[in-house]
Amino acid sequence: MTHTWRRVLFAGILAAIALQALSQLTAGQKSAQEPLATFTGTLHSITDKSLTLQFEDSNTLDFRCSSKTEYYEGDKKVKASQFKIGELVSVEGRRELGNVIQAVRVRREHLKSR
């Protein structure tokens, strides 16, 4: 009888692992289809793996960066290292698991003269 319970327990654990993996896969597909949100602010910090924007009200927002994050000056792709602290930038991002915002595109913005 104990042997049967072990099989049932093992099957239950495998099912739970499979459901968890499926839910993570489905969540990843959902986030890939979500529209991007755009945030504009002053670049407060930037590294290879993250950047932080500061807004006019002094609040900040952190973004995760990856090798898929694209950086632009106008329509031209540039390197992240060309961005400097204090510049006005816009970040198009997508919310991912754990309430992390993944930076998809980062653009240098220019103040428009009136």
One Martini backbone bead per residue (centre of mass of N, CA, C, O) as a GRO file, in nm:
protein
  114
    1MET     BB    1   0.056   0.063  -0.020
    2THR     BB    2   0.298   0.263  -0.006
    3HIS     BB    3   0.374   0.246  -0.305
    4THR     BB    4   0.115   0.381  -0.413
    5TRP     BB    5   0.148   0.653  -0.268
    6ARG     BB    6   0.410   0.733  -0.405
    7ARG     BB    7   0.294   0.747  -0.689
    8VAL     BB    8   0.081   0.961  -0.631
    9LEU     BB    9   0.271   1.175  -0.524
   10PHE     BB   10   0.455   1.192  -0.773
   11ALA     BB   11   0.228   1.269  -0.974
   12GLY     BB   12   0.147   1.530  -0.826
   13ILE     BB   13   0.417   1.674  -0.852
   14LEU     BB   14   0.437   1.671  -1.159
   15ALA     BB   15   0.175   1.829  -1.209
   16ALA     BB   16   0.259   2.087  -1.058
   17ILE     BB   17   0.506   2.151  -1.234
   18ALA     BB   18   0.355   2.167  -1.503
   19LEU     BB   19   0.162   2.398  -1.425
   20GLN     BB   20   0.377   2.607  -1.358
   21ALA     BB   21   0.513   2.611  -1.637
   22LEU     BB   22   0.257   2.687  -1.797
   23SER     BB   23   0.195   2.957  -1.650
   24GLN     BB   24   0.464   3.094  -1.730
   25LEU     BB   25   0.429   3.072  -2.033
   26THR     BB   26   0.158   3.223  -2.050
   27ALA     BB   27   0.259   3.486  -1.920
   28GLY     BB   28   0.474   3.546  -2.137
   29GLN     BB   29   0.272   3.568  -2.372
   30LYS     BB   30   0.100   3.794  -2.258
   31SER     BB   31   0.327   4.012  -2.229
   32ALA     BB   32   0.397   4.012  -2.539
   33GLN     BB   33   0.093   4.134  -2.606
   34GLU     BB   34   0.124   4.373  -2.459
   35PRO     BB   35   0.125   4.685  -2.441
   36LEU     BB   36   0.318   4.955  -2.436
   37ALA     BB   37   0.467   5.161  -2.206
   38THR     BB   38   0.524   5.515  -2.158
   39PHE     BB   39   0.817   5.683  -2.026
   40THR     BB   40   0.903   6.016  -1.903
   41GLY     BB   41   1.242   6.126  -1.816
   42THR     BB   42   1.508   6.132  -1.610
   43LEU     BB   43   1.818   6.012  -1.604
   44HIS     BB   44   1.949   5.856  -1.311
   45SER     BB   45   2.026   5.556  -1.419
   46ILE     BB   46   2.284   5.324  -1.572
   47THR     BB   47   2.305   4.991  -1.696
   48ASP     BB   48   2.305   4.681  -1.833
   49LYS     BB   49   2.040   4.592  -1.627
   50SER     BB   50   1.958   4.907  -1.570
   51LEU     BB   51   1.709   5.170  -1.508
   52THR     BB   52   1.641   5.517  -1.406
   53LEU     BB   53   1.367   5.724  -1.351
   54GLN     BB   54   1.290   6.072  -1.323
   55PHE     BB   55   1.050   6.282  -1.212
   56GLU     BB   56   0.915   6.588  -1.145
   57ASP     BB   57   0.822   6.464  -0.846
   58SER     BB   58   1.090   6.265  -0.777
   59ASN     BB   59   1.014   6.012  -0.878
   60THR     BB   60   1.085   5.664  -0.933
   61LEU     BB   61   1.184   5.420  -1.200
   62ASP     BB   62   1.240   5.085  -1.264
   63PHE     BB   63   1.441   4.900  -1.505
   64ARG     BB   64   1.490   4.632  -1.711
   65CYS     BB   65   1.771   4.510  -1.883
   66SER     BB   66   1.876   4.380  -2.203
   67SER     BB   67   1.978   4.251  -2.505
   68LYS     BB   68   1.683   4.355  -2.621
   69THR     BB   69   1.742   4.633  -2.569
   70GLU     BB   70   1.672   4.946  -2.721
   71TYR     BB   71   1.859   5.223  -2.863
   72TYR     BB   72   1.784   5.581  -2.927
   73GLU     BB   73   1.847   5.836  -3.189
   74GLY     BB   74   1.579   5.864  -3.297
   75ASP     BB   75   1.618   5.626  -3.563
   76LYS     BB   76   1.890   5.557  -3.431
   77LYS     BB   77   2.096   5.322  -3.330
   78VAL     BB   78   2.237   5.279  -3.005
   79LYS     BB   79   2.421   5.291  -2.726
   80ALA     BB   80   2.392   5.295  -2.389
   81SER     BB   81   2.665   5.461  -2.340
   82GLN     BB   82   2.535   5.736  -2.475
   83PHE     BB   83   2.398   5.773  -2.213
   84LYS     BB   84   2.312   6.033  -1.978
   85ILE     BB   85   2.290   6.176  -1.700
   86GLY     BB   86   1.997   6.397  -1.721
   87GLU     BB   87   1.848   6.299  -1.948
   88LEU     BB   88   1.595   6.291  -2.176
   89VAL     BB   89   1.365   6.011  -2.162
   90SER     BB   90   1.221   5.724  -2.319
   91VAL     BB   91   1.021   5.435  -2.209
   92GLU     BB   92   0.952   5.121  -2.329
   93GLY     BB   93   0.732   4.896  -2.153
   94ARG     BB   94   0.702   4.576  -1.971
   95ARG     BB   95   0.525   4.378  -1.777
   96GLU     BB   96   0.633   4.140  -1.543
   97LEU     BB   97   0.719   3.928  -1.342
   98GLY     BB   98   0.720   4.081  -1.029
   99ASN     BB   99   0.680   4.384  -1.123
  100VAL     BB  100   0.853   4.412  -1.375
  101ILE     BB  101   1.020   4.637  -1.595
  102GLN     BB  102   1.076   4.606  -1.932
  103ALA     BB  103   1.299   4.732  -2.146
  104VAL     BB  104   1.267   4.787  -2.494
  105ARG     BB  105   1.277   5.113  -2.534
  106VAL     BB  106   1.522   5.380  -2.577
  107ARG     BB  107   1.493   5.745  -2.578
  108ARG     BB  108   1.606   6.035  -2.685
  109GLU     BB  109   1.513   6.351  -2.584
  110HIS     BB  110   1.385   6.667  -2.701
  111LEU     BB  111   1.341   6.980  -2.656
  112LYS     BB  112   1.090   7.189  -2.751
  113SER     BB  113   1.053   7.466  -2.915
  114ARG     BB  114   0.828   7.760  -2.909
   0.00000   0.00000   0.00000
